[in-house]
């Protein structure tokens, strides 16, 4: 769609900027035609300004001349007979030609030269013991175990399968079973949940009610009804029990069951289990209750039938459920964690059983007597003269017989039935009640034995203290501590094989999860990886301290995380502020991840206190079995340790808590669990389709929205942004307030800390608050902003820009750059937003020739020189950008960094997650995220797409630091040529984008990065790339290397000089001093090692297969920082790595099909920064692993290296140094013998 134009014109195409770039030396900056007619005062001011500019340029030239005169050119040792040819700066920059020495070397590679290259000249290097710190390094560093775990699982997928979460709008903060429950109308109750526990308690009460009322009703032949108070009471009890047991059946059917130790929540499994167990029993008793309803009245005809009277007695079978409830009561007692309560509950259960049995026998004995009387015989009731006494006295007569069973009752001689029942009752009571009483006695004896064991231990300690002649005060303190510890850590002997490891771990989780849950990282672990969380609970170690005992103090080694549970503590932070700690708090989390950490704080017990500790080694063992959890912890540990390194470990404890929460929220797993609705692509709504209100503060206030609506294209051609929103009410049920602890008193400071759940819970609101200030932007207003931006760019050659107003103008015209609510702010990329804004300001400054705006954020001592500024302007003159290109490049610079947002990229398909492809994808499918791109012209959109593809193919920064090879330049050349006639235009646009992109690397309202130090490399690289369509890839690449050598006044006559110059680029050498340091390291190598490195650094990836060592500049930088490594040893290890890599690379399946193999050295760069033993680093290649993925190789340092980062030097390592020297001598001799033979 063609871009709407503001001014009416007959021309159909964009015009090249009308302002010709005059010579900058004559007049800079140019004066606008609108300002030619000046008054006297203005003319004087203009003349003064031009004079000041002239003086400034002259001073700059003088300073440069003095610098050149004072500098002594450094000349490395050269081959005899060669001469150092000097070249001017402009000649060097303009010549994209391969050095002749490389051409000759490639053409004249003879057999003699190959043999000479293999010649080994021995250079013995011995090193003393090497263990210690690094120059300028921080004592806090990530422990090697985490790097080992990170590399071990770096290539494995996450356990949580994030791909399945991409289309889930609500965060999964529950398990799969809980989600299944949420979908049911009546979710199944947990068999040990609170509801079922209360229901079972009510079942016990109802069963006891039946046990005491039904026997009385049957024995005294009373009926439920309204006749008297007793009958009315029985009626109420009957209906209560009837409805309760009727409801008990659906409750049982809606309760999950355990099957082979696993809880099952499928309804058909619950139904089958119930049918096989209590269903027939329950349905039979309910049927009996229904039949009993017909016998409730004494006048009912059914009540006279003896069979229906027996039905009432069968209801007593419900007492069989007491066995089920007896087990429940014992489990409840065990769950309290008090051993004495278990014994008391056992005694209470037995006593209750005796009372129930006694009550049943009492009622049965009275019923026997009454039945005897009904038969016309004299019963024991008559013998006791109890026929006319009240019923409760008759009950006591019967109860006395049961309790005094061994004594003979008063029974008539002719009553055989009563005599038989008496004998049976006697035997029954002797067996049942006697065994119950014996059980109570045994339980009491066990309770006494337990107390006796504690008394024995106390007695032994008193005897020990007596022999030690301790004072009374000390003895009292010790005994109080002993009593406390015996109470808290009572030893119980049992067969551990009876409980499986899984159940024992689950037991630990139930006991200790509340101690680990407050930590943010463990809250997330419990959510995503419950098995690992269970292992961490089991790994906790309990410790008990007495009053006044120091738990840790400054200067001691910090080796474990401390979690307080009970008691009071006195905590002193590193800044000597003190506070009282109570409840569950955690300290020294950094010790889990850092290496050789010292305490900076103090924690002391004020009372008897208990706490748990967790060591880093134990935590590592817990997470090792889960690759996903390992990656989560490693990512968290790196960020946490890096943040602590920045402050040198001196961070307030409360700030550490906030840091832990921040690191968790930046974690990949957290973003999967709690996706922020404001960051979901379908929820980002910068402008609304149906909103016809114009935005406030547009660039041109006099624009007419109706005219724009009529002149613009149809709105139906635009994709409507998604209006979907999340069900926020179901996302998280918990939310917390971020209370500021500093507002409380010291004693309450720690107690007011928010929980991890409230800290980690994302703030959920019903509107997209992140973009709320911009919701007034509509389709029409967005179109107006685009038109205003084009109008602003078209006036650049006529109207001077003001540096102070430029950031505000860009934020108004490009919504993505808005500092308060732009797209970068939504995805929490404030730094990237600043860099994008800096890129736009810098590019506009280059276009308009605004030197002051461009160099505004630069330090005066390192300000961009005028001649460098002129070279940058020459590049702009070569590009000759059109208005459409400038519009497109401004949009590209504004949105390019969105491709690096993890929150955004994780929502895209896997093949669209590279930064450049991610930007293209959101431009095509999520225009609501980058609305400015929707109003680009077709040419502008096509230019952006092709420029991003070029940027993905070729990385200029890698070329500037010598990281890639001429083969990469050849790829760039092939891609540009593949575009045909558009190739040159696309390439010019790409160079324009590179200038803006490189200028904004360090942010600032201008270009902080493009100063006098960094500009020469960028200018040289861009000027070489200007000749891409005409020069050879080798000429461009080595022309840049030669230009850098010329700029630094370094030698470039031999192949070794050029290889060393590329190595200098990799080392980011900026001056002669840095080159001298590199040269000393190079000269300490043997000739064989130098030859290997020369061959490697001169491989071009065209005719010679080349290894592109990615992250080698980071390795060089870390080697210079770590004094135990240094450049010399790094180069030696690099030779060993290349010697081991080539045989491995040649065996790759795709080795013959590619000339360039990328080698990822990121793991090695981190290892160099962490290693503290020189010998371990020298031999690290032997313990490396190589992982292949297509034409890429990743070097993994493995646990064998990471586990030895802090190994001390011993006699064995000294011996190893000697053996290495002997081996080198042997290699020299072998080579000599082979050549002479």
Secondary structure, 3 states (H helix, E strand, C coil): CCCCCCCCCCCCCCCECCCCCCCCCCCCCCCCHHHCCCCHHHHHHHHHHHHHHHHHHHHHHHHHHHHHHHCCCCCCCCCCCCCCCCCCHHHHHHCCCCCHHHHHHHHCCCHHHHHHHCCCCCCCCCCCCCCCCCCCCCCCCECHHHHHHHHHCCCCCCCCCHHHHCCCCCCCCCCHHHHHHHCCCCCCECCCCHHHHHHHHHHHHHHHHHHHHHHHHHHCCCCCCCCCHHHHHHHHHHHHHHHHHHHHHHHHHCECEEECCEEECCHHHHHHHHHHCCHHHHHHHHHHHHHHHCCCCCCCHHHHCHHHHHHHHHHHHHHHHHHHHHHHHHHHHHHCCCHHHHHHHHHHHHHHHHHHHHHHHHHHHHHHHHHHHHCCCCCHHHHCCCCCCCHHHHHHHHHHHHHCCCCCCCCCCCCHHHHHHHHHHHHHHHHHHHHHHHHHHHHHHHHHHHHHHHHHHHHHHHHHHHHHCCCHHHHHHHHHHHHHHHHHCCCCCCCHHHCCHHHHHHHHHHHHHHHHCCCHHHHHHHHHCHHHHHHHHHHCEEEEECCCCEEECCCCEECEEEEEEECEEEEECCCCCEEEEECCEEECHHHHCECCEECCCEEEECCCEEEEEEEHHHHHHHHCCCHHHHHHHHHHHHHHHHHHHHCCCCCCHHHHHHHHHHHHHCCHHHHHHCCCHHHCHHHCCCEECCCCCCCCCCCCCCCCHHHHHHHCCCHHHCCCCCCCCCCHHHCCCCCCCCCCHHHCCHHHHCCCCCCHHHHHCCCCCCCCHHHHHHCCEEHHHHHHHHHHHHHHHHCCCCCCCCHHHHHHHHHHHCHHHCCCCCHHHHCCCHHHHHHHHHHHHHHHHHHHCCHHHHCCCCCHHHCCCHHHHHHHHHHHHHHCCEHHHHHHHHHHHHHHHHHHCHHHHCCCCHHHCCHHHHHHHHHHHCCCCCHHHHHCCHHHHHHHHHHHHHHHHCCHHHHHCCCCCHHHHHHHHHHHHHCHHHHHHHHHHHHHHHHHHHHCCCCCCCCCCCCCCCHHHHHHHHHHHCCCCCCCHHHHHHHHHHHHHHHCCCCCCCHHHHHHHHHHHHCCCCCHHHHHHHHHHHHCCCHHHHHHHHHHHHCCCCCCCEEEEECHHHHHHHHHHCCCCHHHHHHHHHHHHHHHHHHHHHCCCCHHHCCEEEEECHHHHHHHHHCCCHHHHHCHHHHCEEEEECCEEEEECHHHHHCCCCCCCCHHHHHHHHHHHHHHHHHHHHHHHHHHC
